[in-house]
Amino acid sequence: MEQQSASPINVLHAIRMTDKAWRSVSVTTISNCFKSCGFSMSQEEALEEPLEPDMSLEANWNKLQNTEVQFEDYVTWDEGLDTIGTLTDAEIIDIVNQDINEDNVDENDVDHTDPADF
């Protein structure tokens, strides 16, 4: 008997295998997936369903129309907020030490019992 060794798979091979698998999926398979999730309405049934206007959406739109906020104020409202910062070496060391201390506390809380024998 010949023994076949597994060949290594690189990214290109993986992409090609994925493409081949996707191309083998039929329209019926996709349709059945949607039906099993509850999306079985045909296009004709969907078009017959009356569309009701969302009153809350309309009310919110009217509120936006009547605001006194200028576009420039809206765009620049967060200019004064700090979004990034630079940590000092001491702050970095404190953060690392806190993480180490939390890990040690977690390790001390673990119950080291022997597994049950069957």
N, C-alpha and C positions, 0 to 999 in steps of 0.2 A: 504494500500500500504506500502511496505517496502521501507525504504529509505536507500540507501547504502552510507556509508561515505567513503570519499577518503582515501586510505591508504597512509602513507608516503612512498616516494621513496628514497631509499638510493643508493649509488654508484653501488653496486652489481646489484640491480634491474635495474638501468639505463643501465649498460653494457649488461645485459641479454636481455633487450628490444631492444637495438641497434643491438645486434647479431641476434636476431630473425627477425628484420626488414630487415637487410642486407641479410640474407639467403632467404628471400622471394622475393628478386629482381631477376628477370629472366634475362637470357642472352639476350633475345630479347629487354628488357627494356634498358639494357646498350648499345646494338647495336643501338637502335633508338636514344639514347642520342647523340652518336657519329655522327650518320648520320645527326641529326638536327644541329650539330655544323660544318658540312662540311667535316667530316672524313668518307665519304662513299666509298672511293676507296677500291676495293677488293685487296687481296694479289697478284693476278695475274697481275692486272693493275699496281700495285706498282712496281713489278719486271720488267715489260716491260719498265718502264720509264728509259731513259738513265741517268747515273750519270755523271755529268760534274765536273771535278776537279775545286776546288775553287782556282783561281790563287792568290788571296790576301793571303789566308792561306799558300800557297806554298811559296810566297815571304816572308811572316813573318817568316816562318820556316828557310828559308835561311839566313835571317838577324840574327836570334838567333844562328845559327851555326857559324857565323863569328865574334862573340863578343869576346872581350878580358877579359871578367869578369870571374874570377875564382869562383868555387862553394862556397868556404868559404866566399868570399866577398859578394856573393849573399845572403847567409844564414844569415850573421851577419851585414848587412847594417844598421839595425835599432837598434842595441844594445845601441847606445848613446842617443836614443830618450826617453823622459819621457813619459811613458804610464799611470802611476798612480802617485798620489801625496797625501800628507796629508794636510788637512785643519786645520788651527788653529781655536780656539773657536771664535775669532774675525771675521774671514772670514765666518764662518758658520752663525754667527749672522747677518752679512751684507747681505748674500744671502737671509736669511729668511725675513729680513726687506725689501729688494727690492721686494720680492714676495708679501708681505703684501701691500706695497705702490702701486704696479701694480694692485692688486685686488681692492684697494680703488678707483683708477682712473677709472677702468672699471665700478664700481658701480655708480660713479658719472655721467658717460656718458649715463647710461641707461635712456630711456625715460619712465617715469611712467605715462602712459595714461590709462584711464579706458577702459575696453573692450566695444565694440559696443553692443547696445541693439537691439535685433531683435524682 
